[in-house]
């Protein structure tokens, strides 16, 4: 795994003795120096991914004793529906009054056409309508015509009243906090990790119907809390059922926030096992809230960036490309590409 903080590459300090053999991180003081890789792992064949500012693949091998899972349950990939490409750009964890990160990340989004995903925790500290007006709207309100929000835990400090009042119909029908849209050939699910989401819940049943009735080659999902993370909030097992459902139906990508840094994972299944047929997760809790340090090494993590910035996904008919753009420099410090299943 490689780790990039601000304008320099530094070693990860949380790699204590019991993690030392798994940690292979950069120690150069210059962002232009090549980052080391973690050897031939998930990113070494086919993913096209590079770690922060590196020229080669990064990423750990699967954990010993964790064989690849069987992959999507559908026989053969669905057909490509539609044509053309689309761009998703955005972040979560944004509206922190007084943070310089909000204006910096908004300027990056200004320069990129496409739908703007908002991955929850958008107006600190309580998600009230006043918090939105004071701490989110001045910098990010100008993306109203193209934003796609999901709620986070801070929205529910206020019972999500401020969230639904501020976003109105853009937040989906009713107050469920989940909906879907088509981005060129891609089916994009905007889900609510703060509402019941396990098997047997209304949200799970709705996703089942969406996947059944809208089959297309490539699918992505956005929700706030990450399934896996190297951050202080750790793993979220309550998302296992949803991850399994998406994996079984061949989904490609999940975008989350919640931990305030950027992290990229190798494709994995609902048991945190690496598999090329799995789902790749990105954490982009980098929109403006105070940044976090990694606290551990998440399963199948490939790169961590501790800096304000935005994630840009280019969604093509049979593949996707990613870039994490550091806000203070405008440079893509992590990028790669992957074919759809």
C-alpha positions as CSV (number, residue, x, y, z in Angstrom):
1,X,0.0,0.0,0.0
2,X,1.2,3.5,-0.7
3,X,0.3,6.6,1.4
4,X,0.4,10.2,0.3
5,X,-0.1,13.1,2.6
6,X,-0.5,16.6,1.4
7,X,2.3,17.6,-0.9
8,X,4.7,14.8,0.2
9,X,4.9,11.0,0.5
10,X,5.5,9.9,4.0
11,X,5.6,6.5,5.8
12,X,2.5,5.2,7.5
13,X,3.0,5.5,11.2
14,X,0.4,2.9,12.2
15,X,2.4,0.0,10.8
16,X,3.5,-1.5,14.1
17,X,5.5,-4.7,14.3
18,X,2.5,-7.0,13.7
19,X,1.7,-5.1,10.5
20,X,5.3,-4.5,9.3
21,X,5.4,-7.3,6.8
22,X,2.2,-6.1,5.2
23,X,3.2,-2.5,4.9
24,X,5.3,-1.2,2.0
25,X,5.0,2.6,1.9
26,X,6.8,5.6,0.5
27,X,9.2,7.5,2.5
28,X,10.3,10.1,-0.1
29,X,9.9,13.8,0.7
30,X,9.1,14.6,-2.9
31,X,5.7,13.9,-4.6
32,X,7.6,13.5,-7.9
33,X,9.6,10.5,-6.6
34,X,8.2,7.1,-7.7
35,X,6.3,5.3,-4.9
36,X,7.2,1.8,-4.1
37,X,4.6,-0.9,-4.8
38,X,3.5,-3.7,-2.6
39,X,4.6,-6.4,-5.1
40,X,2.5,-8.5,-7.4
41,X,-1.0,-8.2,-5.9
42,X,-4.5,-7.4,-7.0
43,X,-3.5,-4.4,-9.0
44,X,-0.6,-6.1,-10.8
45,X,-2.6,-7.5,-13.7
46,X,-5.5,-5.9,-15.5
47,X,-6.5,-3.2,-13.1
48,X,-4.3,-0.5,-14.6
49,X,-4.2,1.2,-11.2
50,X,-1.3,3.2,-9.9
51,X,-0.7,4.4,-6.4
52,X,-0.2,8.1,-5.5
53,X,2.1,9.5,-8.1
54,X,3.5,6.2,-9.1
55,X,4.3,4.6,-12.4
56,X,3.4,1.0,-11.6
57,X,0.6,-1.0,-9.9
58,X,0.1,-0.8,-6.2
59,X,-1.8,-3.1,-3.9
60,X,-1.4,-6.0,-1.5
61,X,-1.9,-9.7,-2.5
62,X,-4.9,-11.4,-1.1
63,X,-4.6,-12.5,2.5
64,X,-3.3,-16.0,3.0
65,X,-6.1,-18.6,3.2
66,X,-8.6,-16.3,1.5
67,X,-9.2,-17.8,-2.0
68,X,-11.0,-15.7,-4.6
69,X,-14.8,-15.9,-4.5
70,X,-16.9,-17.1,-7.3
71,X,-17.9,-13.7,-8.6
72,X,-21.2,-12.5,-10.1
73,X,-24.1,-14.9,-10.0
74,X,-25.5,-13.9,-13.4
75,X,-24.2,-16.1,-16.3
76,X,-22.3,-13.8,-18.7
77,X,-22.2,-10.0,-18.6
78,X,-25.4,-8.0,-19.3
79,X,-25.5,-6.1,-22.5
80,X,-24.3,-2.5,-22.8
81,X,-27.4,-0.3,-22.7
82,X,-27.1,3.1,-24.4
83,X,-23.9,4.7,-25.6
84,X,-21.3,7.3,-24.8
85,X,-19.4,8.1,-21.6
86,X,-20.2,10.0,-18.4
87,X,-18.3,11.6,-15.6
88,X,-19.0,11.4,-11.9
89,X,-17.0,13.8,-9.7
90,X,-17.3,14.8,-6.1
91,X,-16.5,13.9,-2.5
92,X,-18.2,13.5,0.9
93,X,-17.6,15.1,4.2
94,X,-17.7,18.7,2.9
95,X,-19.4,21.5,4.7
96,X,-17.0,22.3,7.6
97,X,-17.3,26.0,8.4
98,X,-13.9,27.7,8.4
99,X,-12.1,24.9,6.5
100,X,-10.1,26.0,3.5
101,X,-10.7,22.7,1.9
102,X,-14.3,23.5,0.8
103,X,-13.3,26.3,-1.5
104,X,-10.3,24.3,-2.9
105,X,-12.3,21.3,-3.7
106,X,-15.2,23.3,-5.2
107,X,-12.7,25.0,-7.6
108,X,-11.6,21.6,-8.8
109,X,-15.2,20.6,-9.5
110,X,-15.7,23.8,-11.4
111,X,-13.3,22.7,-14.0
112,X,-14.9,19.2,-14.5
113,X,-18.1,18.6,-16.4
114,X,-20.4,15.8,-15.2
115,X,-22.7,14.8,-12.4
116,X,-21.5,15.8,-8.9
117,X,-21.9,13.1,-6.3
118,X,-22.1,14.1,-2.7
119,X,-21.2,11.2,-0.4
120,X,-22.8,12.3,2.9
121,X,-21.9,14.4,5.9
122,X,-22.3,17.5,3.8
123,X,-23.0,20.2,6.5
124,X,-21.3,19.9,9.9
125,X,-21.9,19.5,12.7
126,X,-25.6,18.6,12.8
127,X,-26.9,18.8,9.2
128,X,-29.5,21.4,10.0
129,X,-30.8,23.7,7.3
130,X,-28.8,26.5,8.9
131,X,-25.6,24.4,8.8
132,X,-26.3,23.9,5.0
133,X,-26.8,27.6,4.4
134,X,-23.7,28.6,6.4
135,X,-21.2,25.8,5.8
136,X,-22.1,24.1,2.5
137,X,-24.0,26.4,0.3
138,X,-21.4,29.2,-0.1
139,X,-18.9,27.0,-1.9
140,X,-20.8,23.9,-3.1
141,X,-24.3,25.4,-3.7
142,X,-23.4,26.4,-7.2
143,X,-23.5,22.7,-8.3
144,X,-27.2,22.5,-7.6
145,X,-28.1,21.8,-11.3
146,X,-25.9,18.7,-11.4
147,X,-25.6,17.2,-7.9
148,X,-26.5,13.8,-6.7
149,X,-26.5,13.6,-2.9
150,X,-26.8,10.8,-0.3
151,X,-27.1,11.4,3.4
152,X,-24.5,10.7,6.1
153,X,-24.7,10.2,9.8
154,X,-24.3,13.9,10.6
155,X,-27.5,14.5,8.5
156,X,-29.4,12.3,10.9
157,X,-28.3,14.3,14.0
158,X,-31.1,16.5,12.8
159,X,-33.3,13.6,11.7
160,X,-32.2,14.5,8.1
161,X,-34.7,17.4,8.2
162,X,-32.1,19.9,7.0
163,X,-30.9,17.5,4.3
164,X,-34.3,16.8,2.8
165,X,-35.3,20.5,3.0
166,X,-32.1,21.7,1.3
167,X,-31.9,19.1,-1.5
168,X,-35.6,18.7,-2.1
169,X,-36.4,16.4,-5.0
170,X,-32.7,15.8,-5.8
171,X,-32.6,13.6,-2.6
172,X,-35.1,11.2,-4.2
173,X,-38.8,10.5,-3.6
174,X,-40.2,10.8,-0.1
175,X,-37.7,10.7,2.7
176,X,-36.1,7.3,2.0
177,X,-32.8,8.8,0.9
178,X,-32.2,6.3,-1.9
179,X,-32.7,6.5,-5.7
180,X,-31.0,5.7,-8.9
181,X,-30.1,7.4,-12.2
182,X,-28.5,6.5,-15.5
183,X,-25.1,8.0,-16.4
184,X,-24.6,7.2,-20.1
185,X,-24.4,3.4,-20.1
186,X,-24.0,3.0,-16.4
187,X,-26.7,2.3,-13.8
188,X,-25.8,4.3,-10.6
189,X,-27.5,3.5,-7.2
190,X,-27.5,6.3,-4.6
191,X,-28.1,4.5,-1.3
192,X,-28.7,5.4,2.3
193,X,-26.2,3.7,4.7
194,X,-28.0,5.5,7.6
195,X,-31.3,3.7,7.0
196,X,-31.9,-0.1,7.3
197,X,-30.0,-1.7,4.5
198,X,-29.7,-5.4,5.3
199,X,-31.5,-8.3,3.7
200,X,-35.3,-8.1,4.3
201,X,-35.4,-4.3,4.5
202,X,-37.3,-2.0,2.1
203,X,-34.1,-0.5,0.8
204,X,-32.6,-4.0,0.1
205,X,-35.7,-5.1,-1.8
206,X,-35.7,-1.8,-3.8
207,X,-32.1,-2.5,-4.9
208,X,-33.0,-6.0,-5.9
209,X,-35.8,-4.7,-8.1
210,X,-33.5,-2.0,-9.6
211,X,-30.9,-4.5,-10.5
212,X,-33.4,-6.9,-12.0
213,X,-35.3,-4.3,-14.0
214,X,-32.3,-2.2,-15.2
215,X,-29.7,-4.7,-16.3
216,X,-26.7,-3.1,-18.0
217,X,-23.0,-4.0,-18.3
218,X,-21.7,-1.6,-15.6
219,X,-23.2,-0.6,-12.3
220,X,-21.9,1.7,-9.5
221,X,-23.2,2.7,-6.1
222,X,-22.7,5.6,-3.7
223,X,-23.4,5.6,0.0
224,X,-21.8,7.3,3.0
225,X,-20.3,4.7,5.4
226,X,-17.6,2.5,3.8
227,X,-17.8,-1.3,3.9
228,X,-14.0,-1.4,4.4
229,X,-11.7,1.3,5.7
230,X,-8.2,1.9,7.1
231,X,-9.6,4.8,9.0
232,X,-10.7,5.2,12.6
233,X,-14.3,4.3,11.8
234,X,-13.1,0.8,10.7
235,X,-15.3,-1.8,8.9
236,X,-19.0,-1.7,8.6
237,X,-20.4,-5.2,8.7
238,X,-24.0,-4.0,8.4
239,X,-23.3,-3.4,4.7
240,X,-22.3,-7.0,4.1
241,X,-25.7,-8.0,2.7
242,X,-25.8,-5.1,0.3
243,X,-22.2,-5.7,-0.8
244,X,-23.1,-9.4,-1.5
245,X,-26.2,-8.4,-3.5
246,X,-24.2,-6.0,-5.6
247,X,-21.3,-8.4,-6.1
248,X,-23.7,-11.2,-7.1
249,X,-25.1,-8.9,-9.8
250,X,-21.8,-7.8,-11.2
251,X,-21.4,-4.3,-9.8
252,X,-18.1,-2.6,-10.4
253,X,-17.7,0.3,-8.0
254,X,-18.8,1.6,-4.6
255,X,-18.0,5.2,-3.5
256,X,-18.2,6.2,0.2
257,X,-17.1,8.9,2.6
258,X,-17.2,9.0,6.4
259,X,-13.4,8.6,7.0
260,X,-11.8,11.9,6.1
261,X,-9.2,10.8,3.6
262,X,-9.0,9.1,0.2
263,X,-8.6,5.4,0.0
264,X,-8.7,2.9,-2.9
265,X,-9.2,-0.8,-2.5
266,X,-8.7,-3.8,-4.8
267,X,-11.9,-5.6,-5.9
268,X,-13.2,-7.7,-3.0
269,X,-16.3,-9.8,-2.1
270,X,-18.6,-9.5,0.9
271,X,-16.2,-11.5,3.1
272,X,-13.4,-9.0,2.4
273,X,-11.6,-11.5,0.1
274,X,-9.8,-10.3,-2.9
275,X,-11.2,-11.4,-6.2
276,X,-11.0,-9.9,-9.7
277,X,-14.7,-10.3,-10.0
278,X,-15.3,-8.2,-6.8
279,X,-16.3,-4.6,-6.2
280,X,-13.7,-1.9,-6.0
281,X,-14.4,0.7,-3.3
282,X,-13.2,4.3,-3.1
283,X,-13.4,6.4,0.0
284,X,-13.5,10.1,-0.8
285,X,-14.2,11.8,2.5
286,X,-12.1,14.7,1.4
287,X,-14.4,17.5,0.5
288,X,-13.5,19.9,3.3
289,X,-14.0,18.4,6.8
290,X,-10.9,18.1,9.0
291,X,-8.7,15.3,7.7
292,X,-8.0,11.9,9.4
293,X,-4.9,9.8,9.7
294,X,-5.2,6.1,8.9
295,X,-5.6,4.0,12.0
296,X,-5.0,0.5,10.6
297,X,-4.6,-1.4,7.4
298,X,-8.0,-2.1,5.8
299,X,-8.5,-5.4,3.9
300,X,-7.2,-5.2,0.3
301,X,-6.3,-1.5,0.5
302,X,-4.1,-0.2,-2.3
303,X,-3.6,3.5,-1.7
304,X,-4.4,6.2,0.9
305,X,-4.2,10.0,0.3
306,X,-4.5,12.3,3.2
307,X,-5.4,15.6,1.5
308,X,-8.4,17.6,0.4
309,X,-9.5,16.6,-3.1
310,X,-12.2,15.1,-5.3
311,X,-12.6,11.7,-7.0
312,X,-13.3,11.8,-10.7
313,X,-14.7,8.7,-12.4
314,X,-15.0,8.5,-16.2
315,X,-17.7,5.9,-16.9
316,X,-17.2,4.3,-20.4
317,X,-19.5,1.6,-21.9
318,X,-17.2,-1.3,-20.9
319,X,-14.7,0.2,-18.4
320,X,-14.1,3.0,-16.0
321,X,-11.2,5.3,-15.2
322,X,-10.4,7.0,-11.9
323,X,-8.4,10.0,-10.8
324,X,-8.1,11.4,-7.3
325,X,-7.3,15.1,-7.8
326,X,-5.5,16.9,-4.9
327,X,-7.3,20.2,-4.4
328,X,-4.3,22.4,-3.4
329,X,-2.2,21.4,-6.5
330,X,-4.8,20.3,-9.0
331,X,-2.7,17.2,-9.7
332,X,-4.1,13.7,-10.0
333,X,-2.1,11.8,-7.3
334,X,-3.9,8.5,-7.9
335,X,-5.3,7.2,-11.2
336,X,-6.1,4.0,-13.0
337,X,-8.6,2.1,-15.2
338,X,-10.5,-1.2,-15.0
339,X,-12.8,-3.2,-17.3
340,X,-16.4,-3.9,-16.3
341,X,-17.2,-7.5,-15.4
